[in-house]
Amino acid sequence: MKILYFAWIRERTGIAQEEVDLPGEIKTVEGFLNWLKTRGEEFDYALENPSAVRVALDREHCSDFSQPLAGVNEIALFPPMTGG
Amino acid sequence: MPTSPKGPIVRIQSDDFDTAQILKRATRDRPNVGAVVTFTGLCRDEGGKLAALELEHYASMAEAEIKRIATRAYDHWPLDQLIVIHRYGKIAPGENIVLVIATSSHRQAAFEAASYLMDYLKTNAPFWKKEHHKDGTSDEWVEATDKDDKALERWKEI
């Protein structure tokens, strides 16, 4: 699975993108976020405020974190957007 | 009579754009167009303290997401053309950040579509602004505001 990080979430994790093998028991976005937090204090810090974390699956916004990850190739994590 | 464009035009670029030139092209040989709304978003200097804005973006998603937003507008209002240009990278005060041009036979569709586009770009286009300060204090990410989320409420039916 390709994981991308943007803005201050990228700064906190210290990486812009990575390839990871997700443990088989991770089925949903929520499960993925919970697992990610356990990977180290930089990830825990990046995700410390769940209401400030936005998720895109294969370049589409995901607003329901119970959504399954089956078939997904790319997960992006970022703070609320400030474009325009 | 020129055929109508097939859908919105979306460009994501680091280079600046020339609003007048794009506008001229958008309305050339379009005798059915009676209304053009142009919105240009510029970089403010925040009372003189801002040296530059740095716009980070999720390149592969930005174009797709803005196309989704623009296509909803294009399908909803009777538009002739809908053009969106969004810049990324380092932008100095006074420079352009974003351009939306909506053309239509009548003004209401053009006004509303441009407004809809901007409201959704603010909250859904994967861009993040970072402020670089003139006085050398540490760079700061711009925070999203509730006001921007609330602005979407009027478009609930679309």
gemmi code that builds the backbone of each chain (N, CA, C; Angstrom):
import gemmi

chains = {
    "A": [
        ("MET", (0.851, -1.198, 0.000), (0.000, 0.000, 0.000), (0.885, 1.246, 0.000)),
        ("LYS", (0.546, 2.175, -0.894), (1.287, 3.441, -0.918), (0.595, 4.426, 0.032)),
        ("ILE", (1.384, 5.048, 0.893), (0.810, 6.023, 1.825), (1.482, 7.372, 1.589)),
        ("LEU", (0.658, 8.402, 1.496), (1.155, 9.758, 1.261), (0.757, 10.658, 2.418)),
        ("TYR", (1.657, 11.576, 2.771), (1.387, 12.510, 3.863), (1.592, 13.928, 3.346)),
        ("PHE", (0.726, 14.838, 3.770), (0.837, 16.218, 3.289), (0.789, 17.230, 4.436)),
        ("ALA", (1.365, 18.392, 4.130), (1.346, 19.570, 5.008), (1.916, 19.219, 6.387)),
        ("TRP", (1.270, 19.656, 7.475), (1.906, 19.421, 8.781), (1.859, 17.958, 9.205)),
        ("ILE", (0.989, 17.183, 8.603), (1.024, 15.743, 8.899), (2.306, 15.145, 8.317)),
        ("ARG", (2.686, 15.585, 7.124), (3.954, 15.155, 6.518), (5.135, 15.604, 7.386)),
        ("GLU", (5.082, 16.841, 7.865), (6.193, 17.332, 8.689), (6.327, 16.530, 9.983)),
        ("ARG", (5.193, 16.167, 10.549), (5.246, 15.413, 11.813), (5.726, 13.981, 11.624)),
        ("THR", (5.285, 13.315, 10.544), (5.757, 11.945, 10.324), (7.195, 11.949, 9.825)),
        ("GLY", (7.597, 13.058, 9.196), (8.961, 13.160, 8.679), (9.133, 12.489, 7.325)),
        ("ILE", (8.039, 12.001, 6.729), (8.131, 11.392, 5.399), (6.965, 11.850, 4.529)),
        ("ALA", (7.241, 11.955, 3.219), (6.195, 12.396, 2.288), (5.402, 11.202, 1.756)),
        ("GLN", (6.104, 10.081, 1.548), (5.391, 8.891, 1.094), (6.184, 7.627, 1.397)),
        ("GLU", (5.474, 6.531, 1.469), (6.129, 5.244, 1.741), (5.260, 4.105, 1.209)),
        ("GLU", (5.906, 2.973, 1.044), (5.197, 1.742, 0.678), (5.191, 0.855, 1.910)),
        ("VAL", (4.023, 0.380, 2.320), (3.990, -0.506, 3.482), (3.133, -1.741, 3.194)),
        ("ASP", (3.502, -2.832, 3.849), (2.654, -4.020, 3.813), (1.744, -3.940, 5.028)),
        ("LEU", (0.471, -3.754, 4.784), (-0.462, -3.649, 5.907), (-0.702, -5.028, 6.505)),
        ("PRO", (-0.723, -5.116, 7.836), (-1.103, -6.387, 8.463), (-2.487, -6.807, 7.963)),
        ("GLY", (-2.639, -8.102, 7.737), (-3.867, -8.624, 7.144), (-5.144, -8.291, 7.895)),
        ("GLU", (-5.008, -8.074, 9.225), (-6.245, -7.857, 9.984), (-6.814, -6.444, 9.794)),
        ("ILE", (-6.096, -5.583, 9.091), (-6.598, -4.209, 8.889), (-7.553, -4.189, 7.701)),
        ("LYS", (-8.814, -3.891, 8.008), (-9.841, -3.971, 6.971), (-10.423, -2.607, 6.597)),
        ("THR", (-10.328, -1.643, 7.520), (-11.008, -0.362, 7.283), (-10.044, 0.811, 7.470)),
        ("VAL", (-10.503, 1.995, 7.077), (-9.716, 3.217, 7.257), (-9.429, 3.433, 8.741)),
        ("GLU", (-10.456, 3.237, 9.555), (-10.287, 3.430, 10.995), (-9.223, 2.482, 11.557)),
        ("GLY", (-9.284, 1.219, 11.139), (-8.301, 0.229, 11.577), (-6.901, 0.624, 11.133)),
        ("PHE", (-6.802, 1.143, 9.926), (-5.513, 1.580, 9.393), (-4.940, 2.728, 10.224)),
        ("LEU", (-5.796, 3.712, 10.563), (-5.322, 4.868, 11.341), (-4.862, 4.424, 12.737)),
        ("ASN", (-5.599, 3.514, 13.332), (-5.221, 3.014, 14.660), (-3.884, 2.277, 14.619)),
        ("TRP", (-3.685, 1.512, 13.553), (-2.422, 0.783, 13.393), (-1.262, 1.750, 13.168)),
        ("LEU", (-1.525, 2.770, 12.331), (-0.472, 3.734, 11.991), (0.069, 4.430, 13.246)),
        ("LYS", (-0.843, 4.741, 14.156), (-0.452, 5.429, 15.398), (0.521, 4.606, 16.235)),
        ("THR", (0.461, 3.294, 16.063), (1.314, 2.426, 16.884), (2.713, 2.266, 16.299)),
        ("ARG", (2.965, 2.854, 15.133), (4.251, 2.634, 14.458), (5.390, 3.484, 15.006)),
        ("GLY", (5.058, 4.422, 15.907), (6.131, 5.243, 16.462), (5.560, 6.559, 16.936)),
        ("GLU", (6.355, 7.251, 17.735), (5.787, 8.469, 18.329), (5.542, 9.568, 17.307)),
        ("GLU", (6.317, 9.562, 16.191), (6.070, 10.588, 15.170), (4.697, 10.392, 14.514)),
        ("PHE", (4.281, 9.114, 14.371), (2.960, 8.853, 13.792), (1.855, 9.168, 14.798)),
        ("ASP", (2.114, 8.840, 16.039), (1.153, 9.142, 17.099), (0.933, 10.659, 17.190)),
        ("TYR", (2.048, 11.400, 17.085), (1.998, 12.861, 17.135), (1.232, 13.415, 15.924)),
        ("ALA", (1.517, 12.869, 14.738), (0.859, 13.356, 13.514), (-0.656, 13.151, 13.578)),
        ("LEU", (-1.079, 12.081, 14.253), (-2.505, 11.728, 14.264), (-3.160, 12.001, 15.614)),
        ("GLU", (-2.508, 12.829, 16.441), (-2.999, 12.997, 17.818), (-4.390, 13.628, 17.886)),
        ("ASN", (-4.727, 14.434, 16.887), (-6.049, 15.055, 16.871), (-6.851, 14.485, 15.694)),
        ("PRO", (-7.649, 13.435, 15.962), (-8.341, 12.750, 14.858), (-9.245, 13.675, 14.045)),
        ("SER", (-9.788, 14.730, 14.676), (-10.705, 15.599, 13.932), (-9.961, 16.455, 12.906)),
        ("ALA", (-8.633, 16.487, 12.986), (-7.853, 17.291, 12.035), (-7.239, 16.435, 10.933)),
        ("VAL", (-7.630, 15.156, 10.888), (-7.040, 14.262, 9.884), (-8.068, 13.954, 8.794)),
        ("ARG", (-7.696, 14.275, 7.576), (-8.530, 13.945, 6.416), (-7.868, 12.804, 5.650)),
        ("VAL", (-8.706, 11.987, 5.010), (-8.199, 10.803, 4.316), (-8.718, 10.788, 2.875)),
        ("ALA", (-7.827, 10.442, 1.949), (-8.267, 10.179, 0.573), (-7.833, 8.777, 0.198)),
        ("LEU", (-8.746, 8.032, -0.435), (-8.453, 6.677, -0.923), (-8.395, 6.729, -2.439)),
        ("ASP", (-7.267, 6.344, -2.983), (-7.076, 6.410, -4.441), (-7.537, 7.754, -5.001)),
        ("ARG", (-7.091, 8.819, -4.359), (-7.302, 10.199, -4.830), (-8.763, 10.654, -4.793)),
        ("GLU", (-9.552, 10.035, -3.881), (-10.907, 10.539, -3.642), (-11.129, 10.696, -2.152)),
        ("HIS", (-11.783, 11.803, -1.754), (-12.035, 12.023, -0.332), (-12.826, 10.874, 0.271)),
        ("CYS", (-12.464, 10.537, 1.496), (-13.182, 9.496, 2.225), (-13.698, 10.127, 3.518)),
        ("SER", (-15.007, 10.208, 3.670), (-15.547, 10.845, 4.874), (-16.040, 9.806, 5.885)),
        ("ASP", (-16.110, 8.558, 5.453), (-16.607, 7.499, 6.332), (-15.456, 6.533, 6.627)),
        ("PHE", (-14.921, 6.641, 7.855), (-13.726, 5.857, 8.186), (-14.017, 4.375, 8.427)),
        ("SER", (-15.292, 3.995, 8.342), (-15.598, 2.565, 8.424), (-15.469, 1.921, 7.034)),
        ("GLN", (-15.151, 2.750, 6.047), (-15.020, 2.251, 4.668), (-13.913, 1.190, 4.557)),
        ("PRO", (-14.190, 0.087, 3.859), (-13.178, -0.972, 3.717), (-12.035, -0.541, 2.805)),
        ("LEU", (-10.868, -1.120, 3.039), (-9.681, -0.796, 2.246), (-9.459, -1.769, 1.093)),
        ("ALA", (-10.330, -2.759, 0.976), (-10.165, -3.763, -0.082), (-10.100, -3.075, -1.439)),
        ("GLY", (-9.070, -3.397, -2.217), (-8.941, -2.827, -3.559), (-8.272, -1.466, -3.612)),
        ("VAL", (-7.987, -0.873, -2.455), (-7.368, 0.449, -2.426), (-5.851, 0.314, -2.592)),
        ("ASN", (-5.256, 1.176, -3.429), (-3.807, 1.142, -3.658), (-3.065, 2.294, -3.002)),
        ("GLU", (-3.776, 3.382, -2.741), (-3.100, 4.585, -2.268), (-3.954, 5.281, -1.203)),
        ("ILE", (-3.350, 5.498, -0.039), (-4.041, 6.219, 1.033), (-3.274, 7.515, 1.278)),
        ("ALA", (-3.986, 8.628, 1.309), (-3.338, 9.908, 1.618), (-3.923, 10.469, 2.899)),
        ("LEU", (-3.054, 11.008, 3.750), (-3.479, 11.636, 5.007), (-3.041, 13.094, 4.977)),
        ("PHE", (-3.978, 13.971, 5.359), (-3.653, 15.394, 5.334), (-4.595, 16.178, 6.236)),
        ("PRO", (-4.192, 17.391, 6.617), (-5.073, 18.232, 7.427), (-6.163, 18.851, 6.562)),
        ("PRO", (-7.148, 19.523, 7.186), (-8.177, 20.209, 6.399), (-7.523, 21.125, 5.357)),
        ("MET", (-8.108, 21.159, 4.189), (-7.479, 21.847, 3.066), (-7.672, 23.354, 3.143)),
        ("THR", (-6.702, 24.068, 2.569), (-6.747, 25.533, 2.582), (-6.387, 26.079, 1.203)),
        ("GLY", (-7.030, 25.500, 0.185), (-6.770, 25.965, -1.179), (-7.621, 27.168, -1.515)),
        ("GLY", (-7.685, 27.457, -2.807), (-8.520, 28.559, -3.293), (-7.878, 29.911, -3.107)),
    ],
    "B": [
        ("MET", (-21.476, 28.618, -36.162), (-21.593, 28.636, -34.688), (-20.622, 27.615, -34.103)),
        ("PRO", (-19.683, 28.035, -33.280), (-18.730, 27.081, -32.697), (-19.456, 26.107, -31.768)),
        ("THR", (-18.975, 24.905, -31.732), (-19.598, 23.928, -30.840), (-19.240, 24.260, -29.388)),
        ("SER", (-20.113, 23.880, -28.493), (-19.880, 24.152, -27.072), (-18.765, 23.249, -26.554)),
        ("PRO", (-17.944, 23.749, -25.641), (-16.903, 22.881, -25.081), (-17.538, 21.680, -24.388)),
        ("LYS", (-16.784, 20.606, -24.316), (-17.332, 19.359, -23.791), (-17.431, 19.332, -22.263)),
        ("GLY", (-16.793, 20.249, -21.611), (-16.832, 20.248, -20.153), (-15.875, 21.284, -19.627)),
        ("PRO", (-15.695, 21.296, -18.322), (-14.820, 22.310, -17.733), (-13.346, 22.106, -18.098)),
        ("ILE", (-12.602, 23.182, -18.043), (-11.158, 23.131, -18.268), (-10.481, 23.384, -16.922)),
        ("VAL", (-9.596, 22.476, -16.520), (-8.920, 22.600, -15.225), (-7.419, 22.533, -15.448)),
        ("ARG", (-6.711, 23.484, -14.879), (-5.245, 23.451, -14.976), (-4.623, 23.702, -13.613)),
        ("ILE", (-3.643, 22.875, -13.273), (-2.892, 23.040, -12.032), (-1.468, 23.360, -12.464)),
        ("GLN", (-0.933, 24.479, -12.032), (0.377, 24.894, -12.541), (1.111, 25.750, -11.519)),
        ("SER", (2.450, 25.787, -11.648), (3.206, 26.669, -10.748), (3.345, 28.049, -11.374)),
        ("ASP", (3.298, 28.114, -12.708), (3.463, 29.404, -13.387), (2.270, 30.318, -13.158)),
        ("ASP", (2.532, 31.594, -13.251), (1.462, 32.583, -13.186), (0.600, 32.466, -14.451)),
        ("PHE", (-0.560, 33.114, -14.405), (-1.439, 33.116, -15.578), (-1.855, 34.544, -15.892)),
        ("ASP", (-2.291, 34.746, -17.150), (-2.702, 36.069, -17.601), (-4.228, 36.075, -17.735)),
        ("THR", (-4.882, 36.628, -16.720), (-6.351, 36.592, -16.667), (-6.979, 37.216, -17.918)),
        ("ALA", (-6.458, 38.366, -18.337), (-7.056, 39.075, -19.479), (-7.007, 38.223, -20.747)),
        ("GLN", (-5.876, 37.558, -20.924), (-5.706, 36.751, -22.129), (-6.646, 35.529, -22.123)),
        ("ILE", (-6.766, 34.902, -20.955), (-7.632, 33.724, -20.839), (-9.098, 34.125, -21.051)),
        ("LEU", (-9.436, 35.273, -20.491), (-10.796, 35.800, -20.622), (-11.130, 36.077, -22.086)),
        ("LYS", (-10.193, 36.662, -22.776), (-10.395, 37.006, -24.184), (-10.642, 35.735, -25.011)),
        ("ARG", (-9.842, 34.712, -24.716), (-9.990, 33.458, -25.447), (-11.323, 32.780, -25.126)),
        ("ALA", (-11.745, 32.902, -23.861), (-12.982, 32.232, -23.420), (-14.219, 32.811, -24.097)),
        ("THR", (-14.148, 34.067, -24.511), (-15.345, 34.707, -25.061), (-15.251, 34.940, -26.571)),
        ("ARG", (-14.120, 34.604, -27.158), (-13.947, 34.806, -28.600), (-14.886, 33.854, -29.362)),
        ("ASP", (-15.603, 34.383, -30.332), (-16.528, 33.588, -31.160), (-17.545, 32.809, -30.334)),
        ("ARG", (-18.009, 33.417, -29.265), (-19.067, 32.773, -28.456), (-20.261, 33.732, -28.411)),
        ("PRO", (-20.964, 33.909, -29.532), (-22.034, 34.916, -29.588), (-23.216, 34.614, -28.669)),
        ("ASN", (-23.310, 33.386, -28.175), (-24.399, 33.033, -27.247), (-24.097, 33.482, -25.819)),
        ("VAL", (-22.843, 33.843, -25.538), (-22.457, 34.222, -24.176), (-22.834, 35.671, -23.901)),
        ("GLY", (-23.615, 35.861, -22.824), (-23.999, 37.213, -22.445), (-23.495, 37.582, -21.066)),
        ("ALA", (-22.835, 36.652, -20.384), (-22.385, 36.909, -19.016), (-21.073, 36.189, -18.755)),
        ("VAL", (-20.136, 36.916, -18.198), (-18.849, 36.321, -17.821), (-18.554, 36.725, -16.385)),
        ("VAL", (-18.357, 35.748, -15.528), (-17.927, 36.047, -14.164), (-16.503, 35.535, -14.006)),
        ("THR", (-15.635, 36.432, -13.548), (-14.233, 36.082, -13.339), (-13.904, 36.282, -11.873)),
        ("PHE", (-13.372, 35.262, -11.241), (-12.872, 35.427, -9.876), (-11.376, 35.145, -9.891)),
        ("THR", (-10.606, 36.069, -9.345), (-9.175, 35.835, -9.189), (-8.820, 35.953, -7.720)),
        ("GLY", (-8.213, 34.927, -7.184), (-7.749, 34.955, -5.795), (-6.272, 35.321, -5.784)),
        ("LEU", (-5.928, 36.347, -4.990), (-4.543, 36.820, -4.920), (-3.946, 36.508, -3.554)),
        ("CYS", (-2.652, 36.551, -3.501), (-1.946, 36.379, -2.229), (-1.912, 37.726, -1.498)),
        ("ARG", (-2.502, 37.775, -0.293), (-2.469, 38.996, 0.543), (-1.132, 39.101, 1.246)),
        ("ASP", (-0.773, 40.332, 1.677), (0.486, 40.452, 2.429), (0.251, 40.413, 3.941)),
        ("GLU", (-1.035, 40.256, 4.355), (-1.392, 40.147, 5.781), (-0.805, 41.303, 6.584)),
        ("GLY", (-1.112, 42.518, 6.120), (-0.666, 43.703, 6.837), (0.845, 43.916, 6.774)),
        ("GLY", (1.448, 43.408, 5.739), (2.883, 43.640, 5.523), (3.786, 42.593, 6.137)),
        ("LYS", (3.197, 41.600, 6.850), (4.070, 40.641, 7.540), (4.427, 39.400, 6.695)),
        ("LEU", (3.697, 39.224, 5.585), (3.912, 38.003, 4.800), (4.976, 38.190, 3.713)),
        ("ALA", (5.962, 37.313, 3.703), (6.986, 37.349, 2.647), (6.502, 36.563, 1.432)),
        ("ALA", (5.874, 35.435, 1.696), (5.363, 34.595, 0.605), (4.456, 33.522, 1.175)),
        ("LEU", (3.619, 32.981, 0.299), (2.828, 31.796, 0.638), (3.436, 30.635, -0.122)),
        ("GLU", (3.477, 29.483, 0.537), (3.921, 28.283, -0.159), (2.726, 27.347, -0.239)),
        ("LEU", (2.326, 26.993, -1.449), (1.188, 26.095, -1.612), (1.670, 24.687, -1.924)),
        ("GLU", (1.411, 23.805, -0.963), (1.686, 22.386, -1.182), (0.422, 21.778, -1.790)),
        ("HIS", (0.576, 20.789, -2.656), (-0.622, 20.139, -3.191), (-0.374, 18.658, -3.437)),
        ("TYR", (-1.467, 17.943, -3.533), (-1.446, 16.499, -3.816), (-1.702, 16.417, -5.316)),
        ("ALA", (-0.584, 16.384, -6.053), (-0.666, 16.623, -7.502), (-1.649, 15.704, -8.211)),
        ("SER", (-1.541, 14.400, -7.950), (-2.364, 13.476, -8.730), (-3.832, 13.559, -8.352)),
        ("MET", (-4.140, 14.063, -7.166), (-5.548, 14.187, -6.779), (-6.116, 15.565, -7.120)),
        ("ALA", (-5.270, 16.598, -7.099), (-5.772, 17.974, -7.230), (-6.573, 18.165, -8.512)),
        ("GLU", (-5.997, 17.716, -9.605), (-6.697, 17.923, -10.867), (-7.998, 17.115, -10.911)),
        ("ALA", (-7.929, 15.867, -10.444), (-9.118, 15.002, -10.457), (-10.220, 15.585, -9.580)),
        ("GLU", (-9.858, 16.083, -8.390), (-10.858, 16.609, -7.462), (-11.483, 17.906, -8.002)),
        ("ILE", (-10.642, 18.788, -8.535), (-11.199, 20.041, -9.074), (-12.084, 19.743, -10.279)),
        ("LYS", (-11.694, 18.740, -11.062), (-12.554, 18.341, -12.202), (-13.903, 17.829, -11.718)),
        ("ARG", (-13.882, 17.067, -10.599), (-15.155, 16.565, -10.063), (-16.046, 17.732, -9.642)),
        ("ILE", (-15.460, 18.710, -8.946), (-16.230, 19.874, -8.484), (-16.751, 20.660, -9.695)),
        ("ALA", (-15.855, 20.911, -10.640), (-16.227, 21.716, -11.809), (-17.273, 21.010, -12.668)),
        ("THR", (-17.179, 19.703, -12.750), (-18.152, 18.954, -13.549), (-19.546, 19.012, -12.916)),
        ("ARG", (-19.595, 18.961, -11.577), (-20.906, 19.109, -10.911), (-21.513, 20.464, -11.257)),
        ("ALA", (-20.704, 21.514, -11.215), (-21.200, 22.856, -11.543), (-21.621, 22.923, -13.006)),
        ("TYR", (-20.803, 22.345, -13.859), (-21.072, 22.394, -15.300), (-22.362, 21.659, -15.646)),
        ("ASP", (-22.617, 20.574, -14.922), (-23.839, 19.803, -15.170), (-25.071, 20.470, -14.564)),
        ("HIS", (-24.852, 21.301, -13.538), (-25.988, 21.892, -12.837), (-26.484, 23.195, -13.462)),
        ("TRP", (-25.546, 24.060, -13.861), (-25.927, 25.363, -14.411), (-25.745, 25.364, -15.931)),
        ("PRO", (-26.563, 26.167, -16.623), (-26.412, 26.245, -18.085), (-25.218, 27.130, -18.464)),
        ("LEU", (-24.020, 26.528, -18.406), (-22.797, 27.291, -18.667), (-22.315, 27.048, -20.092)),
        ("ASP", (-21.624, 28.015, -20.618), (-20.919, 27.781, -21.880), (-19.523, 27.250, -21.560)),
        ("GLN", (-18.786, 28.003, -20.747), (-17.446, 27.552, -20.373), (-17.225, 27.705, -18.881)),
        ("LEU", (-16.388, 26.835, -18.369), (-15.984, 26.915, -16.975), (-14.487, 26.596, -16.939)),
        ("ILE", (-13.716, 27.570, -16.508), (-12.259, 27.424, -16.521), (-11.749, 27.612, -15.095)),
        ("VAL", (-10.914, 26.697, -14.633), (-10.327, 26.820, -13.297), (-8.817, 26.648, -13.417)),
        ("ILE", (-8.083, 27.606, -12.892), (-6.623, 27.474, -12.839), (-6.203, 27.661, -11.384)),
        ("HIS", (-5.427, 26.717, -10.878), (-4.958, 26.814, -9.488), (-3.450, 26.657, -9.486)),
        ("ARG", (-2.769, 27.601, -8.846), (-1.308, 27.535, -8.789), (-0.831, 26.809, -7.537)),
        ("TYR", (0.392, 26.318, -7.578), (1.057, 25.754, -6.412), (2.483, 26.295, -6.371)),
        ("GLY", (3.163, 26.027, -5.273), (4.539, 26.504, -5.128), (4.573, 27.826, -4.379)),
        ("LYS", (5.669, 28.539, -4.523), (5.857, 29.776, -3.765), (5.203, 30.948, -4.489)),
        ("ILE", (4.376, 31.688, -3.767), (3.623, 32.787, -4.368), (3.807, 34.041, -3.518)),
        ("ALA", (4.226, 35.134, -4.145), (4.500, 36.377, -3.417), (3.232, 37.213, -3.282)),
        ("PRO", (3.170, 38.071, -2.257), (2.010, 38.954, -2.114), (1.731, 39.721, -3.411)),
        ("GLY", (0.455, 39.800, -3.755), (0.065, 40.493, -4.976), (-0.043, 39.574, -6.181)),
        ("GLU", (0.542, 38.385, -6.077), (0.474, 37.452, -7.210), (-0.840, 36.674, -7.200)),
        ("ASN", (-1.170, 36.137, -8.377), (-2.360, 35.293, -8.518), (-2.182, 33.940, -7.839)),
        ("ILE", (-3.282, 33.432, -7.261), (-3.293, 32.050, -6.758), (-4.261, 31.203, -7.590)),
        ("VAL", (-5.461, 31.731, -7.760), (-6.504, 30.910, -8.389), (-7.352, 31.775, -9.325)),
        ("LEU", (-7.834, 31.140, -10.382), (-8.719, 31.818, -11.334), (-9.915, 30.925, -11.635)),
        ("VAL", (-11.104, 31.509, -11.555), (-12.309, 30.812, -12.011), (-13.005, 31.722, -13.012)),
        ("ILE", (-13.303, 31.190, -14.192), (-14.086, 31.940, -15.171), (-15.300, 31.099, -15.534)),
        ("ALA", (-16.483, 31.684, -15.386), (-17.721, 31.016, -15.781), (-18.416, 31.896, -16.806)),
        ("THR", (-18.750, 31.310, -17.957), (-19.476, 32.081, -18.971), (-20.801, 31.401, -19.252)),
        ("SER", (-21.812, 32.249, -19.518), (-23.150, 31.727, -19.715), (-23.964, 32.722, -20.539)),
        ("SER", (-25.176, 32.336, -20.922), (-26.035, 33.287, -21.620), (-26.484, 34.387, -20.678)),
        ("HIS", (-26.763, 34.007, -19.426), (-27.288, 34.971, -18.453), (-26.458, 34.948, -17.177)),
        ("ARG", (-26.544, 36.048, -16.431), (-25.582, 36.242, -15.341), (-25.750, 35.305, -14.153)),
        ("GLN", (-26.991, 34.905, -13.837), (-27.187, 34.158, -12.601), (-26.388, 32.850, -12.580)),
        ("ALA", (-26.430, 32.137, -13.694), (-25.704, 30.867, -13.764), (-24.201, 31.103, -13.589)),
        ("ALA", (-23.691, 32.153, -14.223), (-22.250, 32.423, -14.164), (-21.824, 32.822, -12.751)),
        ("PHE", (-22.620, 33.701, -12.114), (-22.316, 34.098, -10.727), (-22.328, 32.894, -9.795)),
        ("GLU", (-23.405, 32.120, -9.878), (-23.565, 31.011, -8.932), (-22.511, 29.928, -9.145)),
        ("ALA", (-22.226, 29.610, -10.388), (-21.245, 28.551, -10.662), (-19.861, 28.967, -10.152)),
        ("ALA", (-19.500, 30.229, -10.370), (-18.173, 30.699, -9.921), (-18.088, 30.657, -8.398)),
        ("SER", (-19.174, 31.053, -7.758), (-19.219, 31.067, -6.301), (-19.146, 29.642, -5.730)),
        ("TYR", (-19.892, 28.749, -6.341), (-19.879, 27.332, -5.955), (-18.466, 26.764, -6.074)),
        ("LEU", (-17.836, 27.039, -7.201), (-16.480, 26.547, -7.434), (-15.536, 26.999, -6.330)),
        ("MET", (-15.566, 28.286, -6.024), (-14.643, 28.812, -5.019), (-14.919, 28.223, -3.641)),
        ("ASP", (-16.204, 28.091, -3.297), (-16.538, 27.525, -1.985), (-15.983, 26.105, -1.860)),
        ("TYR", (-16.105, 25.318, -2.918), (-15.612, 23.942, -2.856), (-14.103, 23.829, -2.996)),
        ("LEU", (-13.497, 24.740, -3.751), (-12.031, 24.712, -3.851), (-11.416, 24.913, -2.476)),
        ("LYS", (-12.024, 25.838, -1.710), (-11.504, 26.167, -0.379), (-11.456, 24.953, 0.540)),
        ("THR", (-12.484, 24.133, 0.472), (-12.596, 23.044, 1.452), (-12.226, 21.667, 0.907)),
        ("ASN", (-12.279, 21.481, -0.418), (-12.097, 20.125, -0.967), (-10.908, 19.937, -1.901)),
        ("ALA", (-10.331, 21.019, -2.397), (-9.183, 20.848, -3.299), (-7.943, 20.615, -2.438)),
        ("PRO", (-7.171, 19.551, -2.723), (-6.048, 19.186, -1.844), (-4.831, 20.111, -2.005)),
        ("PHE", (-4.981, 21.303, -1.424), (-3.907, 22.306, -1.363), (-3.785, 22.757, 0.081)),
        ("TRP", (-2.561, 23.086, 0.489), (-2.324, 23.582, 1.848), (-1.378, 24.766, 1.767)),
        ("LYS", (-1.777, 25.860, 2.442), (-0.975, 27.084, 2.378), (-0.101, 27.214, 3.616)),
        ("LYS", (1.149, 27.554, 3.362), (2.048, 27.840, 4.469), (2.540, 29.272, 4.327)),
        ("GLU", (2.494, 30.011, 5.448), (2.937, 31.409, 5.418), (4.413, 31.505, 5.770)),
        ("HIS", (5.162, 32.221, 4.945), (6.540, 32.582, 5.273), (6.535, 34.042, 5.697)),
        ("HIS", (7.101, 34.315, 6.858), (7.032, 35.680, 7.397), (8.274, 36.501, 7.090)),
        ("LYS", (8.061, 37.801, 6.952), (9.178, 38.716, 6.651), (10.153, 38.846, 7.815)),
        ("ASP", (9.626, 38.767, 9.035), (10.487, 39.013, 10.200), (11.260, 37.760, 10.623)),
        ("GLY", (11.156, 36.706, 9.828), (11.944, 35.505, 10.115), (11.345, 34.592, 11.176)),
        ("THR", (10.184, 34.973, 11.744), (9.533, 34.051, 12.690), (9.124, 32.801, 11.925)),
        ("SER", (8.918, 31.725, 12.671), (8.777, 30.423, 12.010), (7.553, 30.391, 11.087)),
        ("ASP", (7.698, 29.611, 10.032), (6.628, 29.457, 9.045), (5.404, 28.843, 9.709)),
        ("GLU", (4.247, 29.212, 9.206), (3.010, 28.727, 9.823), (2.034, 28.213, 8.775)),
        ("TRP", (1.443, 27.054, 9.047), (0.381, 26.552, 8.172), (-0.880, 27.371, 8.405)),
        ("VAL", (-1.533, 27.738, 7.319), (-2.818, 28.435, 7.419), (-3.854, 27.411, 7.886)),
        ("GLU", (-4.693, 27.813, 8.856), (-5.715, 26.885, 9.344), (-7.020, 27.036, 8.577)),
        ("ALA", (-7.668, 25.928, 8.344), (-8.991, 25.969, 7.713), (-9.965, 26.629, 8.689)),
        ("THR", (-10.973, 27.310, 8.157), (-11.916, 28.003, 9.029), (-13.317, 27.390, 8.928)),
        ("ASP", (-14.077, 27.533, 10.016), (-15.470, 27.070, 10.017), (-16.288, 27.814, 8.976)),
        ("LYS", (-15.897, 29.082, 8.764), (-16.608, 29.924, 7.804), (-16.617, 29.251, 6.422)),
        ("ASP", (-15.487, 28.649, 6.074), (-15.410, 27.978, 4.775), (-16.321, 26.751, 4.736)),
        ("ASP", (-16.383, 26.013, 5.849), (-17.284, 24.854, 5.895), (-18.739, 25.294, 5.809)),
        ("LYS", (-19.043, 26.389, 6.522), (-20.431, 26.887, 6.533), (-20.867, 27.369, 5.160)),
        ("ALA", (-19.895, 27.888, 4.393), (-20.230, 28.411, 3.067), (-20.835, 27.326, 2.179)),
        ("LEU", (-20.504, 26.070, 2.477), (-20.999, 24.965, 1.641), (-22.472, 24.679, 1.860)),
        ("GLU", (-22.998, 25.138, 3.007), (-24.376, 24.764, 3.354), (-25.384, 25.221, 2.307)),
        ("ARG", (-25.102, 26.361, 1.673), (-26.093, 26.854, 0.721), (-26.122, 26.044, -0.574)),
        ("TRP", (-25.143, 25.149, -0.736), (-25.108, 24.349, -1.973), (-25.587, 22.918, -1.727)),
        ("LYS", (-26.228, 22.680, -0.590), (-26.627, 21.316, -0.195), (-27.411, 20.557, -1.275)),
        ("GLU", (-28.219, 21.308, -2.016), (-29.108, 20.651, -2.993), (-28.384, 20.273, -4.289)),
        ("ILE", (-27.126, 20.696, -4.413), (-26.448, 20.518, -5.704), (-25.533, 19.300, -5.713)),
    ],
}
model = gemmi.Model(1)
for chain_id, residues in chains.items():
    chain = gemmi.Chain(chain_id)
    for i, (resn, *xyz) in enumerate(residues, 1):
        res = gemmi.Residue()
        res.name, res.seqid = resn, gemmi.SeqId(i, " ")
        for name, pos in zip(("N", "CA", "C"), xyz):
            atom = gemmi.Atom()
            atom.name, atom.element = name, gemmi.Element(name[0])
            atom.pos, atom.b_iso = gemmi.Position(*pos), 0.0
            res.add_atom(atom)
        chain.add_residue(res)
    model.add_chain(chain)
structure = gemmi.Structure()
structure.add_model(model)
structure.setup_entities()
